[in-house]
Structure formats: C-alpha cells, structure tokens
C-alpha cells in the first residue's frame, strides 16, 4: 500500500515538474527540502504531545482531546512528507541510474 502511495506521489510530482532532476545537486536539494518539511511536522507533533502530557498532569480535561486531534493531524502531515521523500528518492534514482551503467 505504501509503495502505491509513493508511486502515485511521484506521478503527481512529475505532472507538475519535469520527470527527471537536472543534476544530482538539484535532486539532493529537493530531497533535503522534503526531509526538512517532514521534520518540521514531526517536531510540531512532539510539541503537541508535550502539551497533551502537561494537560493530563494538570488535570485540564478539555485540552487532552484537542491535543490528540492535533497530534493526529501532524502525524498524517509527517506521513505525507515522508511519502514525498521516498518519491523524490525514486525520482533521483530514475534520473541518474542510466548514468551509472
């Protein structure tokens, strides 16, 4: 299932941008950007988890549910970004694999 999502993302990205990277430098920078976006979403998810724990410790009954909802949102966003990372890795390989032969 995940492989299908990665292939779908690669097809989507290739309809917006060309289907090959112009250089290894371009490919690396695109992969780095996607990793940074995934890390940002992951860090936000961790922050929301900290808020969840604090609200439970402080017995604030409304906040835990809001925090859990946000954790879920950022978990999904992180997954989306990681799928983009994998798709861009595939694009990198496809862009340069013939050069290696």
C-alpha positions as a Markdown table, in Angstrom:
| # | Residue | x | y | z |
|---|---|---|---|---|
| 1 | Unk | 0.0 | 0.0 | 0.0 |
| 2 | Unk | 2.8 | 2.5 | 0.9 |
| 3 | Unk | 4.6 | 1.7 | -2.4 |
| 4 | Unk | 1.4 | 2.5 | -4.3 |
| 5 | Unk | 1.2 | 5.9 | -2.4 |
| 6 | Unk | 4.9 | 6.6 | -3.2 |
| 7 | Unk | 4.4 | 5.8 | -6.9 |
| 8 | Unk | 1.2 | 7.9 | -7.0 |
| 9 | Unk | 3.1 | 10.8 | -5.4 |
| 10 | Unk | 5.9 | 10.5 | -7.9 |
| 11 | Unk | 3.4 | 10.6 | -10.8 |
| 12 | Unk | 1.7 | 13.7 | -9.3 |
| 13 | Unk | 5.0 | 15.5 | -8.8 |
| 14 | Unk | 6.1 | 14.6 | -12.4 |
| 15 | Unk | 3.0 | 16.2 | -13.8 |
| 16 | Unk | 3.9 | 19.5 | -12.0 |
| 17 | Unk | 7.7 | 19.4 | -12.5 |
| 18 | Unk | 9.8 | 17.6 | -15.1 |
| 19 | Unk | 10.2 | 13.9 | -14.7 |
| 20 | Unk | 14.0 | 14.0 | -14.1 |
| 21 | Unk | 16.3 | 16.1 | -12.0 |
| 22 | Unk | 18.6 | 18.3 | -14.0 |
| 23 | Unk | 21.5 | 17.5 | -11.7 |
| 24 | Unk | 22.4 | 15.5 | -8.6 |
| 25 | Unk | 22.6 | 18.8 | -6.8 |
| 26 | Unk | 19.0 | 19.6 | -7.6 |
| 27 | Unk | 17.9 | 16.2 | -6.6 |
| 28 | Unk | 19.7 | 16.4 | -3.3 |
| 29 | Unk | 18.2 | 19.8 | -2.5 |
| 30 | Unk | 14.7 | 18.6 | -3.3 |
| 31 | Unk | 15.1 | 15.6 | -1.0 |
| 32 | Unk | 16.6 | 17.8 | 1.7 |
| 33 | Unk | 13.6 | 20.2 | 1.5 |
| 34 | Unk | 11.2 | 17.3 | 1.8 |
| 35 | Unk | 13.1 | 15.9 | 4.8 |
| 36 | Unk | 13.1 | 19.3 | 6.5 |
| 37 | Unk | 9.3 | 19.6 | 6.0 |
| 38 | Unk | 8.8 | 16.2 | 7.5 |
| 39 | Unk | 11.0 | 17.1 | 10.5 |
| 40 | Unk | 9.0 | 20.3 | 11.0 |
| 41 | Unk | 5.7 | 18.4 | 11.1 |
| 42 | Unk | 7.2 | 15.8 | 13.4 |
| 43 | Unk | 8.5 | 18.4 | 15.8 |
| 44 | Unk | 5.1 | 20.1 | 15.9 |
| 45 | Unk | 3.6 | 16.7 | 16.6 |
| 46 | Unk | 6.1 | 16.2 | 19.5 |
| 47 | Unk | 5.2 | 19.7 | 20.9 |
| 48 | Unk | 1.5 | 18.8 | 20.8 |
| 49 | Unk | 2.3 | 15.6 | 22.7 |
| 50 | Unk | 4.1 | 17.7 | 25.3 |
| 51 | Unk | 1.0 | 19.8 | 25.7 |
| 52 | Unk | -1.1 | 16.7 | 26.0 |
| 53 | Unk | 1.1 | 15.4 | 28.8 |
| 54 | Unk | 1.0 | 18.7 | 30.6 |
| 55 | Unk | -2.7 | 19.0 | 30.4 |
| 56 | Unk | -3.1 | 15.5 | 31.8 |
| 57 | Unk | -0.7 | 16.2 | 34.6 |
| 58 | Unk | -2.6 | 19.4 | 35.4 |
| 59 | Unk | -5.9 | 17.7 | 35.1 |
| 60 | Unk | -7.2 | 20.1 | 32.4 |
| 61 | Unk | -10.0 | 17.9 | 31.0 |
| 62 | Unk | -10.6 | 19.9 | 27.7 |
| 63 | Unk | -7.1 | 20.2 | 26.3 |
| 64 | Unk | -6.2 | 16.4 | 26.0 |
| 65 | Unk | -8.8 | 15.8 | 23.3 |
| 66 | Unk | -7.7 | 18.9 | 21.3 |
| 67 | Unk | -4.1 | 17.9 | 21.7 |
| 68 | Unk | -4.8 | 14.4 | 20.5 |
| 69 | Unk | -6.6 | 15.7 | 17.5 |
| 70 | Unk | -3.6 | 17.9 | 16.6 |
| 71 | Unk | -1.2 | 15.1 | 17.1 |
| 72 | Unk | -3.2 | 13.0 | 14.6 |
| 73 | Unk | -3.2 | 15.9 | 12.1 |
| 74 | Unk | 0.6 | 16.3 | 12.3 |
| 75 | Unk | 1.2 | 12.6 | 12.2 |
| 76 | Unk | -0.7 | 12.5 | 8.9 |
| 77 | Unk | 1.2 | 15.5 | 7.6 |
| 78 | Unk | 4.5 | 13.8 | 8.6 |
| 79 | Unk | 3.5 | 10.7 | 6.7 |
| 80 | Unk | 2.6 | 12.7 | 3.6 |
| 81 | Unk | 6.0 | 14.4 | 3.7 |
| 82 | Unk | 7.8 | 11.1 | 4.2 |
| 83 | Unk | 6.0 | 9.7 | 1.2 |
| 84 | Unk | 7.3 | 12.7 | -0.8 |
| 85 | Unk | 10.8 | 12.0 | 0.5 |
| 86 | Unk | 10.6 | 8.4 | -0.8 |
| 87 | Unk | 9.1 | 9.6 | -4.1 |
| 88 | Unk | 11.9 | 12.1 | -4.6 |
| 89 | Unk | 14.4 | 9.3 | -3.8 |
| 90 | Unk | 12.9 | 7.2 | -6.6 |
| 91 | Unk | 13.0 | 10.2 | -8.9 |
| 92 | Unk | 16.7 | 10.7 | -8.1 |
| 93 | Unk | 17.4 | 7.1 | -8.9 |
| 94 | Unk | 15.4 | 7.2 | -12.1 |
| 95 | Unk | 17.1 | 10.5 | -13.1 |
| 96 | Unk | 20.6 | 9.1 | -12.8 |
| 97 | Unk | 20.5 | 5.3 | -12.9 |
| 98 | Unk | 21.4 | 5.2 | -16.6 |
| 99 | Unk | 24.5 | 7.3 | -15.9 |
| 100 | Unk | 25.8 | 4.6 | -13.6 |
| 101 | Unk | 25.6 | 1.8 | -16.3 |
